[in-house]
Amino acid sequence: MTDGTAVNTRKLIDLHALHIPSLVFADDWKAWFVQYSDAHGFELWRSDGTTRGTTLHVDFNAGPLSSLPRSLTTCGPYVYHSAYDEEHGYELCRNGQRIADIRPGPLGSNPSDFVRCGNFLFFSADDGVRGRELWALQWRDPQNANPAPRLVADVRPGPESSDPVSLVPFQNTLFLFADGGVAAGNLWRGDGSPSGTRLVKDIAAGGADGIPDAALTLTTSRLFFVGDDGQIGRELWFSNGTASGTNPVADLRPGPEGSDPRDLTVMHTDRVAFSADDGVHGRELWWSTAVAATLVDLVPGPASSDPVDLFFSSNNLYLGATDPATGTEPWLVETLDLLNPGRLADLRPGSFGSRPAGGYAFAIALRHVILRADDGTHGTEAFVIDGGGLSRSFGQGCGGELRQPSLRTTAPRLGANLQIDGSGLQTLTPSVAAVFLSAKPSFPIPLGLCELQLDPITLQLLGALPITGSNRFSLRLFLPDEASLLGLTLTVGATYIPSSDPFLGFDLTNIADLRLGR
């Protein structure tokens, strides 16, 4: 674990070399991961950030036979996943215990594509009768502490599968790609009921697969994806959730070949960054709203810079880019409009470049931007960048029904405005978004199955904004340029009041951890 400084970088525990390199964090700040040991095989582990608290959580299959947990997804203090045993195959589990046997027998239902949407966990599964279809579990149920999963809709009636993928919550609705038989691999939406699950738009006429990458990218105001309608090739599309509002952004490479957008990366509230090849400039960096796409030509001319590992945080885009002189090295492009592109450092002098096989894997620690790189001398190690003012979102918040309240901020830089944007509440009745600032508490405070991430002792109200018929709010706060504030760490969160949430009566957003800088 590290905060981006050498003095506070330490090993928690010695683990076996075999592991599955991914961590998920529950709202109680516990980390969950899959790790191998000779005695237990691949099983579910948990860490609270201490050496003593980093342990095997449960040996699902007693002894060395692995359960190989997959698709770890957090809902409040729980982690949902699938796990394997010889009697049941892969089935739905919570915190290392099987909670359903959707397809009795050793084949299993193989649950996957988990996503939390308000009180519900949606996923795909195959019950052996209707193929792989859309399922749901009401993980927060006031009437039932141990709810059972249910089939949401047989999108492709009969034994053939609709294969739901890329499930995302957007404006109190679940969006996904599915194959309905007539409209293959196209955009669908649902409210959690069979009648409310319907096709949004048939991207490619004639039953062709109009969404070849099967990946939705969600901003607070739009959905973006790569579509192919059979006319203009693979290009960037956007959707507001309606048929008329689902269209290509632009034909970046005129003709049927398409510009083949890749690595779509959310840039705050309404835009995405990505790489594309317009046939003139090579594969270069672009950014787009739902209105237009803009080129950022990192290596001018027809040669490609091949942008990779795009990571947007605190108003800056970090990425790997290639030029003939230095090979692939880390680059920085500033602000939401992607200005002043430049190489951050030539970490490995010469033309080989410093990007390791697994990519730069940019991330935010409390005090720095961290990446991994190979400088040609030390092998692949951690490097840090002084990111100035940093903002990092944490947690999922808590909303009733299908609401997924969220909050993001711009970079907290002294002498400038901090913009706080919230979304996720769609209501026909007047409501209020109350935005709070606090120091980070030493531990989260349980509220039923939700976790309060704000410290009530240091809590300060920043503003209360009325919301009527909208699911978004914005608040600006000027940060004075005072040296005493430099490096201060704070936390921002918000509540929506009133709410129909039967547990709390209000919705909680996720939080944003802030480090004030210049």
VOGU-3710 file (C-alpha; in Angstrom, 3 decimals, decimal comma):
1> mtdgtavntr> 0,000/0,000/0,000  1,143/3,544/-0,697  0,100/7,169/-0,640  2,623/7,944/-3,376  5,614/8,610/-1,103  8,534/6,265/-0,477  8,285/6,567/3,307  4,637/5,453/3,280  5,050/2,593/0,810  5,125/-0,782/2,525
11> klidlhalhi> 4,420/-4,438/1,955  1,294/-5,717/3,688  1,934/-9,439/3,395  3,939/-12,031/1,467  1,624/-13,847/-0,938  2,118/-16,651/-3,412  3,335/-15,597/-6,848  0,113/-16,944/-8,390  -2,697/-14,417/-8,160  -5,484/-12,765/-10,131
21> pslvfaddwk> -4,389/-9,095/-10,259  -7,539/-7,167/-9,398  -8,932/-5,491/-6,299  -12,460/-4,290/-5,560  -13,318/-2,044/-2,627  -16,534/-2,231/-0,637  -18,024/0,896/0,895  -16,601/-0,129/4,291  -13,122/0,429/2,732  -12,271/-3,287/2,732
31> awfvqysdah> -10,425/-4,632/-0,315  -11,417/-7,990/-1,825  -9,284/-10,034/-4,209  -8,596/-13,570/-5,439  -5,334/-15,195/-4,328  -3,680/-18,611/-4,517  -2,213/-20,674/-1,699  -0,931/-24,252/-1,813  -3,320/-25,276/0,969  -6,485/-23,674/-0,471
41> gfelwrsdgt> -6,005/-23,004/-4,199  -7,518/-19,812/-5,684  -9,985/-18,403/-3,141  -11,459/-15,125/-1,897  -9,234/-12,914/0,285  -9,876/-9,654/2,115  -7,752/-6,792/3,451  -8,412/-3,847/5,763  -5,082/-2,236/4,900  -3,114/-3,893/7,708
51> trgttlhvdf> -0,872/-6,932/7,691  -2,982/-8,789/10,280  -6,154/-7,849/8,428  -5,021/-9,268/5,058  -6,244/-12,850/5,159  -8,061/-15,653/3,394  -11,762/-14,848/3,828  -13,167/-18,322/3,262  -12,042/-21,630/1,774  -15,087/-22,173/-0,438
61> nagplsslpr> -13,872/-25,642/-1,448  -12,153/-27,074/1,609  -8,610/-28,084/0,715  -6,503/-27,293/-2,358  -9,349/-27,418/-4,925  -9,920/-23,848/-6,170  -13,319/-22,161/-6,351  -11,830/-19,495/-8,688  -14,168/-16,606/-7,743  -15,059/-14,379/-10,711
71> slttcgpyvy> -16,772/-11,033/-11,431  -16,241/-9,514/-7,961  -18,741/-6,633/-7,536  -19,508/-4,640/-4,383  -22,907/-3,604/-3,042  -22,448/-1,666/0,188  -20,503/-3,939/2,577  -21,062/-7,040/0,416  -19,053/-8,471/-2,443  -21,058/-10,543/-4,940
81> hsaydeehgy> -19,331/-12,976/-7,264  -19,582/-16,393/-8,838  -17,631/-19,381/-7,511  -17,205/-23,014/-8,524  -17,631/-26,392/-6,899  -17,957/-29,802/-8,553  -21,576/-30,329/-7,448  -23,026/-26,962/-8,499  -20,642/-25,530/-11,105  -20,351/-21,704/-11,074
91> elcrngqria> -23,213/-20,114/-9,103  -24,108/-16,806/-7,411  -22,251/-16,084/-4,157  -22,027/-13,313/-1,557  -18,934/-12,845/0,599  -17,717/-16,331/-0,211  -21,003/-18,187/0,367  -23,325/-19,557/-2,313  -26,744/-17,885/-2,074  -28,506/-19,395/-5,109
101> dirpgplgsn> -28,466/-22,445/-7,358  -29,986/-20,995/-10,528  -29,141/-24,028/-12,654  -29,145/-27,170/-10,499  -26,423/-29,646/-11,342  -22,713/-29,498/-12,131  -22,971/-27,263/-15,223  -23,988/-24,204/-13,177  -25,576/-20,972/-14,398  -22,250/-19,112/-14,704
111> psdfvrcgnf> -23,433/-15,667/-13,460  -21,433/-12,764/-14,903  -21,593/-9,080/-15,926  -22,664/-7,960/-12,435  -23,671/-4,334/-11,956  -25,222/-2,553/-8,997  -28,171/-0,307/-9,810  -29,781/1,188/-6,705  -31,281/-1,572/-4,575  -30,679/-4,160/-7,296
121> lffsaddgvr> -27,791/-6,261/-8,550  -28,256/-7,133/-12,232  -26,352/-9,877/-14,020  -26,585/-12,434/-16,805  -27,047/-16,159/-16,147  -28,118/-19,354/-17,912  -30,741/-21,436/-16,077  -30,457/-24,263/-18,612  -33,969/-23,633/-19,973  -34,057/-20,107/-21,416
131> grelwalqwr> -30,413/-19,591/-22,315  -28,269/-16,748/-20,976  -30,632/-13,920/-20,051  -30,969/-10,907/-17,727  -31,398/-11,603/-13,981  -31,685/-9,426/-10,874  -31,269/-9,693/-7,112  -32,722/-7,094/-4,745  -29,695/-6,971/-2,474  -31,369/-4,384/-0,190
141> dpqnanpapr> -34,856/-5,688/0,552  -36,730/-4,392/3,638  -38,959/-7,476/3,649  -36,359/-10,181/3,092  -32,834/-10,480/4,479  -32,041/-13,342/2,075  -33,727/-12,472/-1,237  -33,613/-14,891/-4,170  -32,520/-13,879/-7,681  -35,177/-13,681/-10,383
151> lvadvrpgpe> -35,281/-13,646/-14,161  -35,919/-10,078/-15,339  -36,815/-10,846/-18,931  -36,375/-13,558/-21,532  -35,125/-11,054/-24,117  -34,776/-13,782/-26,734  -37,719/-16,120/-26,024  -36,982/-19,807/-26,044  -33,798/-21,737/-25,292  -31,491/-19,466/-27,309
161> ssdpvslvpf> -29,522/-16,810/-25,412  -29,733/-13,039/-25,723  -26,275/-12,828/-24,049  -26,690/-9,538/-22,131  -23,393/-7,645/-21,756  -22,083/-4,210/-20,736  -24,808/-3,539/-18,165  -24,749/0,076/-16,883  -27,142/2,172/-14,747  -28,083/5,487/-16,373
171> qntlflfadg> -30,812/7,905/-15,250  -32,587/5,327/-13,048  -32,649/2,805/-15,874  -30,515/-0,187/-16,770  -28,926/-0,116/-20,238  -27,256/-3,072/-21,915  -26,420/-4,757/-25,184  -28,365/-7,913/-26,043  -29,317/-10,095/-28,989  -33,081/-10,225/-29,344
181> gvaagnlwrg> -32,908/-12,543/-32,329  -34,243/-9,974/-34,790  -32,017/-7,093/-33,660  -28,673/-8,742/-32,878  -26,312/-7,137/-30,387  -28,132/-3,832/-30,035  -28,976/-1,309/-27,327  -31,679/-2,231/-24,806  -33,063/-0,617/-21,668  -34,990/-1,917/-18,688
191> dgspsgtrlv> -36,632/-0,900/-15,416  -36,233/-4,325/-13,801  -39,530/-5,731/-15,101  -40,286/-7,934/-18,131  -42,599/-5,338/-19,688  -40,088/-2,546/-19,090  -37,234/-4,339/-20,899  -37,240/-3,201/-24,513  -35,080/-2,365/-27,511  -33,883/1,241/-27,694
201> kdiaaggadg> -32,586/1,191/-31,266  -31,599/-1,283/-33,966  -28,194/0,135/-34,893  -27,619/-2,018/-37,988  -30,627/-2,870/-40,135  -31,176/-6,467/-41,190  -30,226/-8,117/-37,924  -26,466/-7,428/-38,177  -24,457/-6,769/-35,033  -24,450/-2,981/-34,781
211> ipdaaltltt> -22,283/-2,760/-31,644  -19,232/-4,935/-32,318  -17,264/-4,021/-29,177  -20,247/-4,589/-26,834  -19,043/-1,897/-24,429  -20,993/1,094/-23,065  -19,168/4,126/-21,645  -21,248/6,181/-19,223  -21,018/9,900/-18,501  -23,567/11,699/-16,338
221> srlffvgddg> -25,434/13,034/-19,372  -24,854/10,516/-22,184  -23,968/6,962/-23,116  -21,151/6,519/-25,644  -20,231/3,416/-27,613  -18,646/2,251/-30,855  -21,337/1,434/-33,401  -21,411/0,129/-36,961  -24,604/0,729/-38,924  -23,229/-0,936/-42,051
231> qigrelwfsn> -22,877/2,414/-43,836  -20,108/4,450/-42,176  -18,112/1,681/-40,500  -17,018/1,630/-36,851  -17,554/5,136/-35,482  -18,368/6,838/-32,167  -22,062/6,894/-31,210  -23,954/8,501/-28,330  -27,332/7,915/-26,735  -29,588/9,733/-24,279
241> gtasgtnpva> -31,623/6,559/-23,793  -34,151/7,112/-26,584  -34,287/5,907/-30,194  -34,225/9,428/-31,644  -31,380/10,378/-29,302  -29,134/7,472/-30,342  -26,916/8,550/-33,249  -23,325/8,674/-34,511  -21,341/11,655/-33,221  -19,420/12,088/-36,475
251> dlrpgpegsd> -18,104/10,146/-39,462  -14,421/10,688/-38,636  -13,226/8,528/-41,511  -15,657/9,005/-44,393  -16,683/5,808/-46,098  -17,461/2,290/-44,919  -14,073/1,572/-43,278  -14,640/3,673/-40,153  -12,178/5,308/-37,764  -12,327/2,399/-35,258
261> prdltvmhtd> -12,487/4,353/-31,937  -10,759/2,617/-29,005  -10,188/3,113/-25,268  -13,218/5,333/-24,621  -12,449/7,200/-21,378  -14,861/9,425/-19,429  -13,744/13,038/-18,993  -15,870/14,402/-16,165  -19,559/14,977/-16,972  -20,298/15,138/-20,691
271> rvafsaddgv> -17,375/14,036/-22,826  -15,069/11,149/-23,629  -11,491/10,814/-24,851  -10,482/8,036/-27,223  -8,071/7,082/-29,997  -9,156/6,852/-33,646  -7,719/6,784/-37,160  -9,318/9,272/-39,570  -7,228/8,011/-42,505  -5,182/11,242/-42,637
281> hgrelwwsta> -3,412/11,719/-39,283  -2,911/8,076/-38,302  -4,213/6,741/-34,971  -4,320/9,787/-32,719  -6,050/11,200/-29,656  -9,576/12,626/-29,926  -12,184/13,958/-27,526  -15,891/14,296/-28,062  -19,163/15,525/-26,685  -22,462/14,402/-28,179
291> vaatlvdlvp> -22,176/17,300/-30,662  -18,723/17,014/-32,242  -15,328/15,286/-32,032  -11,994/17,157/-31,834  -8,554/15,897/-32,895  -5,462/16,247/-30,680  -2,619/15,332/-33,051  0,169/14,287/-30,664  2,580/13,395/-33,509  1,730/15,725/-36,432
301> gpassdpvdl> 1,486/14,186/-39,864  0,331/10,743/-41,030  2,403/8,817/-38,446  0,409/7,431/-35,510  1,096/8,210/-31,854  -1,071/5,169/-30,920  -2,515/6,522/-27,640  -2,968/3,799/-24,984  -3,776/3,457/-21,259  -5,959/6,599/-21,208
311> ffssnnlylg> -6,627/7,786/-17,633  -8,519/10,990/-16,820  -8,357/12,518/-13,351  -8,477/15,984/-11,836  -8,839/17,798/-15,181  -5,867/16,044/-16,788  -5,591/13,140/-19,205  -2,642/10,797/-18,702  -1,751/8,295/-21,413  1,009/6,462/-23,212
321> atdpatgtep> 1,954/7,767/-26,657  4,626/6,871/-29,203  7,001/8,899/-31,320  9,946/7,522/-33,319  12,626/9,164/-31,158  11,533/7,968/-27,711  9,201/5,030/-28,265  6,163/4,816/-25,991  6,395/7,109/-22,941  3,888/8,719/-20,526
331> wlvetldlln> 2,200/11,901/-21,778  -0,030/14,533/-20,178  -2,804/16,552/-21,854  -4,355/19,311/-19,747  -7,930/20,367/-18,949  -11,288/19,152/-20,228  -10,455/20,586/-23,665  -7,216/18,535/-23,895  -4,741/21,384/-24,323  -0,924/21,602/-24,172
341> pgrladlrpg> -0,107/17,950/-24,921  3,405/16,916/-24,010  5,598/14,067/-22,863  5,805/13,835/-19,068  9,205/12,181/-19,057  11,533/10,035/-21,134  11,796/7,313/-18,502  13,800/4,988/-20,746  16,110/7,018/-22,990  16,267/5,777/-26,530
351> sfgsrpaggy> 13,624/4,407/-28,855  12,533/1,356/-26,820  10,108/3,241/-24,580  9,193/2,596/-20,943  5,718/1,061/-21,299  5,680/-2,410/-19,696  3,769/-5,380/-21,085  0,750/-4,723/-18,870  0,537/-1,011/-19,676  1,152/2,041/-17,481
361> afaialrhvi> -1,894/1,394/-15,250  -2,199/5,014/-14,050  -3,930/5,461/-10,680  -4,437/8,053/-7,948  -2,900/7,730/-4,495  -3,647/10,252/-1,768  -0,821/12,549/-2,832  0,301/11,572/-6,317  -0,525/10,068/-9,672  1,121/6,629/-9,810
371> lraddgthgt> 2,092/4,584/-12,844  4,175/1,521/-13,529  7,031/1,690/-16,018  10,284/0,002/-17,040  13,197/2,426/-17,172  15,542/-0,234/-18,568  17,543/-0,416/-15,324  15,214/-1,391/-12,486  12,669/-3,484/-14,355  8,974/-2,670/-13,988
381> eafvidgggl> 8,487/-0,512/-10,875  6,169/2,190/-9,517  6,785/5,811/-10,541  5,010/8,915/-9,232  3,935/12,219/-10,734  3,119/15,279/-8,662  -0,459/15,795/-9,772  -1,073/19,054/-7,894  -4,726/19,229/-6,911  -6,228/15,730/-7,038
391> srsfgqgcgg> -9,792/14,409/-6,925  -10,601/10,717/-6,566  -14,097/9,217/-6,435  -14,711/6,421/-3,944  -17,687/4,208/-3,117  -21,034/3,820/-4,830  -23,382/5,738/-2,577  -26,823/4,421/-1,743  -30,041/5,051/-3,637  -33,429/3,407/-3,529
401> elrqpslrtt> -35,168/1,578/-6,386  -32,893/1,805/-9,468  -31,256/5,107/-8,534  -27,474/5,290/-8,638  -26,595/8,722/-7,192  -23,087/9,841/-8,108  -20,789/12,796/-7,563  -17,652/14,043/-9,325  -15,495/17,127/-8,914  -12,921/18,992/-10,953
411> aprlganlqi> -9,370/19,406/-9,656  -9,255/21,244/-6,273  -6,695/23,916/-7,228  -6,018/26,938/-5,076  -7,043/30,238/-6,637  -9,616/28,541/-8,881  -13,169/27,216/-8,775  -13,912/23,685/-7,611  -16,908/22,391/-9,562  -19,012/19,682/-7,921
421> dgsglqtltp> -21,409/17,783/-10,198  -24,022/15,289/-9,057  -26,395/13,034/-10,930  -28,627/10,017/-10,484  -31,932/11,352/-9,152  -34,837/11,480/-11,578  -37,935/12,802/-9,857  -41,208/14,513/-10,684  -41,480/15,942/-7,179  -39,272/18,757/-5,827
431> svaavflsak> -36,139/17,589/-4,067  -32,989/19,132/-2,618  -29,343/18,156/-3,110  -27,385/19,003/0,043  -23,623/19,098/-0,589  -21,259/18,563/2,351  -17,538/18,877/3,034  -15,658/17,113/5,831  -12,380/15,619/6,902  -12,133/11,931/6,075
441> psfpiplglc> -13,343/9,864/9,050  -11,176/7,170/10,585  -13,854/4,627/9,659  -17,166/4,705/7,734  -20,388/4,821/9,722  -22,916/2,045/8,920  -26,442/3,178/7,984  -28,261/-0,103/7,492  -26,550/-1,590/4,449  -25,168/1,815/3,458
451> elqldpitlq> -21,992/3,471/4,682  -21,631/7,167/5,576  -18,219/8,210/4,236  -18,350/11,744/5,700  -17,152/12,698/9,173  -20,154/14,112/11,115  -17,907/15,992/13,576  -16,233/18,129/10,900  -19,227/18,280/8,543  -19,815/21,586/6,734
461> llgalpitgs> -22,777/22,350/4,450  -21,526/23,827/1,177  -24,926/24,391/-0,389  -28,480/23,145/-0,898  -29,686/23,068/-4,488  -33,313/22,523/-5,534  -33,924/19,792/-8,109  -37,162/19,581/-10,088  -37,557/17,162/-12,985  -33,781/16,804/-13,432
471> nrfslrlflp> -31,239/14,247/-12,396  -28,219/16,598/-12,210  -26,892/19,497/-10,175  -23,724/21,623/-10,213  -22,128/23,702/-7,466  -19,040/25,921/-7,748  -16,820/26,772/-4,796  -13,882/29,194/-5,003  -10,713/27,949/-3,285  -8,587/30,851/-2,017
481> deasllgltl> -4,889/30,809/-2,939  -3,535/30,445/0,585  -0,295/28,583/1,252  -1,699/27,105/4,478  -4,266/25,146/2,447  -1,709/23,503/0,143  -1,797/19,715/0,505  -4,936/19,714/2,689  -7,063/16,581/2,209  -10,863/16,790/2,408
491> tvgatyipss> -13,931/14,789/1,404  -17,036/15,953/-0,491  -20,375/14,134/-0,633  -24,066/14,880/-1,088  -27,533/13,690/-0,136  -30,840/13,907/-2,009  -33,844/14,727/0,201  -36,610/13,586/0,185  -36,352/10,111/-1,280  -38,582/7,079/-1,551
501> dpflgfdltn> -35,757/4,916/-0,201  -37,508/2,718/2,414  -34,325/2,394/4,478  -33,033/5,942/4,935  -35,540/8,375/3,491  -32,709/10,020/1,563  -30,113/9,053/-1,056  -26,343/9,197/-0,538  -23,876/9,850/-3,343  -20,409/8,406/-3,462
511> iadlrlgr> -17,678/10,663/-2,098  -14,756/12,481/-3,711  -11,447/12,592/-1,851  -9,694/15,915/-2,493  -6,079/17,024/-2,135  -5,747/20,784/-2,527  -2,920/21,862/-4,817  -1,915/24,244/-7,560
//
